Amino acid sequence: MVKGRNIHKHFNKLHVLKGVDIDITEGEFVSIVGDSGAGKTTLLHILGTLEAPTPDENSKLYINDIDIRKLNEVSLANFRNENIGFIFQFHQLLPEFTAFENICIPGYIKKTNISDLEKKAIELMEFLNLSTKFNNKPNELSGGEKQRVAVARALINSPKLVLADEPSGNLDSKSANNLYNLFFEIRKNFNHTFIVVTHNMELAKKSDRILEISDGMIK
């Protein structure tokens, strides 16, 4: 599913990732842990094609057998929209839209048939216990509800890969545990591959594997 070799990332003179190798198989649930500043989020953004690694002739990044380095900007944006779902710590919901509309946005961008898209959104809202929040805007939702809307939005295009950056960071321990259990239920039902960055080791231990980043390298 994901194969990265010799991934480097510099921010000016700061060498954040120092030749990371990573392999994630289809259907896996992998947590990435490490100290603050170790490069966890940077790596996640590179795997999600939101950031490009520092150019290196020995560097490789394949997602679902696609050589990411060979995609131009438009092709990369289309690939990201169709194949990768993102869940962020701060939800990133658009405040002027309802929960239902926020969930549908990636499908609108993909130009999915409206009838099919709305049917899928309704199914996801029911699955995530959001069916009573159809017309609620983000400021009318609890923190846990916002996060579930963000999860539904990440799943609306049926991506093969779901990436989550500290998704439980703003949740209490019970809600955080419920969110992780939800991720596993989603994987069981839809066979998504999950890569989750977290500082919570108790939650990380639920994963199939834990990858620890230290000093820009995976241990």
C-alpha positions as CSV (number, residue, x, y, z in Angstrom):
1,M,0.0,0.0,0.0
2,V,2.7,2.5,1.0
3,K,6.4,2.1,0.3
4,G,8.9,4.9,1.1
5,R,12.6,4.8,0.7
6,N,15.3,7.2,1.8
7,I,12.8,10.0,2.5
8,H,14.5,13.3,3.6
9,K,13.0,16.6,4.5
10,H,14.7,19.9,5.1
11,F,13.2,23.2,6.3
12,N,16.0,25.6,5.4
13,K,19.0,24.3,7.4
14,L,16.9,22.1,9.6
15,H,17.1,18.4,8.6
16,V,13.9,17.0,9.9
17,L,13.7,13.6,8.2
18,K,17.0,11.9,7.6
19,G,16.4,9.0,5.2
20,V,13.2,7.4,6.4
21,D,12.2,3.9,5.1
22,I,8.6,2.8,5.6
23,D,6.4,0.0,4.5
24,I,2.7,-0.2,5.2
25,T,0.6,-3.1,3.9
26,E,-3.0,-2.9,2.8
27,G,-5.5,-3.1,5.7
28,E,-2.9,-2.3,8.4
29,F,-3.4,0.0,11.3
30,V,-0.1,1.7,12.1
31,S,0.6,4.3,14.8
32,I,3.5,6.7,14.5
33,V,4.9,8.0,17.8
34,G,7.8,10.1,18.9
35,D,8.8,13.2,20.8
36,S,7.6,16.6,19.8
37,G,9.6,17.8,16.8
38,A,10.8,14.3,15.9
39,G,9.1,14.6,12.4
40,K,5.9,12.6,12.9
41,T,3.6,15.1,11.3
42,T,6.1,16.0,8.5
43,L,6.3,12.3,7.6
44,L,2.5,12.0,7.6
45,H,2.2,15.0,5.3
46,I,4.7,13.6,2.9
47,L,2.9,10.2,2.9
48,G,-0.3,12.1,2.3
49,T,1.3,14.1,-0.6
50,L,0.5,17.4,1.2
51,E,4.3,18.1,1.3
52,A,7.0,17.0,-1.0
53,P,10.2,15.3,0.3
54,T,13.5,17.0,-0.3
55,P,14.6,15.9,-3.9
56,D,17.0,13.0,-3.8
57,E,17.7,10.6,-6.6
58,N,17.7,7.6,-4.2
59,S,14.3,8.6,-2.7
60,K,11.2,6.7,-3.5
61,L,7.5,7.0,-2.6
62,Y,4.8,4.6,-3.9
63,I,1.2,4.6,-2.8
64,N,-1.0,1.9,-4.1
65,D,1.7,1.1,-6.7
66,I,1.7,4.7,-8.0
67,D,5.1,6.5,-8.2
68,I,4.1,9.7,-6.5
69,R,7.2,11.5,-7.7
70,K,6.0,11.2,-11.3
71,L,2.7,13.0,-10.8
72,N,2.3,16.6,-11.8
73,E,0.5,19.0,-9.6
74,V,-3.0,18.4,-11.1
75,S,-2.6,14.6,-11.2
76,L,-1.3,14.7,-7.6
77,A,-4.3,16.7,-6.4
78,N,-6.7,14.3,-8.1
79,F,-4.8,11.3,-6.7
80,R,-5.0,12.7,-3.2
81,N,-8.7,13.4,-3.4
82,E,-9.6,10.0,-4.7
83,N,-7.2,7.8,-2.7
84,I,-6.4,9.5,0.6
85,G,-8.6,10.6,3.5
86,F,-7.3,13.0,6.1
87,I,-8.4,13.5,9.7
88,F,-6.8,16.4,11.5
89,Q,-6.6,17.3,15.2
90,F,-8.5,20.5,14.8
91,H,-11.2,19.0,12.5
92,Q,-10.7,21.7,9.7
93,L,-14.5,21.9,9.2
94,L,-15.8,24.9,7.2
95,P,-17.9,26.9,9.6
96,E,-20.4,28.2,7.0
97,F,-21.5,24.7,5.9
98,T,-23.6,22.1,7.7
99,A,-22.2,18.8,8.9
100,F,-23.8,17.1,5.8
101,E,-22.2,19.7,3.4
102,N,-18.8,19.4,5.1
103,I,-18.9,15.6,4.6
104,C,-19.8,16.0,0.9
105,I,-17.1,18.5,0.0
106,P,-14.4,16.0,-1.2
107,G,-17.1,14.3,-3.3
108,Y,-18.1,17.6,-4.9
109,I,-14.4,18.2,-5.8
110,K,-14.3,14.7,-7.3
111,K,-17.5,15.5,-9.2
112,T,-19.2,12.4,-7.9
113,N,-22.8,11.9,-9.0
114,I,-24.8,14.0,-6.6
115,S,-27.4,11.4,-5.9
116,D,-24.7,8.7,-5.2
117,L,-22.7,11.2,-3.1
118,E,-25.6,12.3,-0.9
119,K,-26.6,8.6,-0.4
120,K,-23.1,7.8,0.8
121,A,-23.0,10.8,3.1
122,I,-26.3,9.8,4.7
123,E,-25.1,6.2,5.2
124,L,-21.9,7.5,6.8
125,M,-23.8,9.9,9.1
126,E,-26.0,7.0,10.2
127,F,-23.0,4.7,10.7
128,L,-21.3,7.4,12.9
129,N,-24.4,8.3,14.9
130,L,-24.7,11.7,13.3
131,S,-28.1,11.4,11.6
132,T,-29.7,13.9,14.0
133,K,-26.9,16.5,13.1
134,F,-27.7,16.7,9.4
135,N,-28.3,20.5,9.3
136,N,-26.1,21.5,12.3
137,K,-23.1,23.8,11.6
138,P,-19.8,23.1,13.3
139,N,-20.4,25.6,16.1
140,E,-23.5,23.6,17.0
141,L,-21.6,20.4,17.4
142,S,-19.6,18.9,20.4
143,G,-15.9,18.2,20.0
144,G,-16.6,14.5,19.5
145,E,-19.3,15.2,16.9
146,K,-17.0,17.5,15.0
147,Q,-14.4,14.7,14.9
148,R,-16.9,12.2,13.6
149,V,-18.0,14.6,10.9
150,A,-14.3,14.9,10.0
151,V,-14.0,11.1,9.9
152,A,-17.1,10.9,7.6
153,R,-15.6,13.5,5.3
154,A,-12.3,11.5,5.2
155,L,-14.3,8.4,4.1
156,I,-16.7,10.0,1.6
157,N,-14.6,9.1,-1.4
158,S,-13.9,5.6,-0.2
159,P,-10.1,6.2,0.0
160,K,-7.7,3.3,0.3
161,L,-5.6,5.1,2.8
162,V,-6.7,7.1,5.8
163,L,-4.2,9.4,7.6
164,A,-4.9,10.9,11.0
165,D,-2.8,13.5,12.8
166,E,-3.3,13.6,16.5
167,P,-7.0,12.9,16.0
168,S,-7.7,12.4,19.7
169,G,-5.6,15.4,20.8
170,N,-8.6,17.6,21.7
171,L,-10.7,14.8,23.2
172,D,-11.1,13.5,26.7
173,S,-9.8,10.0,27.4
174,K,-13.2,8.4,27.0
175,S,-13.9,10.1,23.7
176,A,-10.4,9.4,22.5
177,N,-10.8,5.7,23.2
178,N,-14.2,5.7,21.5
179,L,-12.6,7.3,18.4
180,Y,-9.9,4.6,18.2
181,N,-12.5,1.9,18.6
182,L,-14.5,3.6,15.8
183,F,-11.4,3.5,13.6
184,F,-11.1,-0.2,14.1
185,E,-14.8,-0.7,13.3
186,I,-14.3,1.3,10.1
187,R,-11.4,-0.8,9.1
188,K,-13.3,-4.0,9.8
189,N,-16.3,-2.8,7.7
190,F,-14.5,-1.0,4.9
191,N,-10.9,-2.4,4.9
192,H,-9.2,1.0,4.9
193,T,-5.5,1.3,5.7
194,F,-4.8,3.6,8.7
195,I,-1.7,5.6,9.6
196,V,-2.2,7.6,12.8
197,V,0.2,10.0,14.4
198,T,-0.3,10.2,18.2
199,H,1.4,11.0,21.4
200,N,-0.9,8.7,23.3
201,M,0.9,5.4,23.9
202,E,-2.1,3.7,25.4
203,L,-4.0,4.3,22.2
204,A,-1.0,3.5,20.0
205,K,-0.8,0.1,21.7
206,K,-4.1,-0.8,20.1
207,S,-2.5,-0.7,16.7
208,D,-1.1,-3.5,14.6
209,R,2.3,-1.9,14.7
210,I,3.9,1.1,16.3
211,L,6.6,3.0,14.4
212,E,8.8,5.4,16.6
213,I,10.5,8.3,15.1
214,S,13.6,9.6,16.8
215,D,16.1,12.2,15.5
216,G,14.5,12.1,12.0
217,M,14.7,8.3,11.7
218,I,12.3,5.4,12.3
219,K,13.8,3.2,15.0
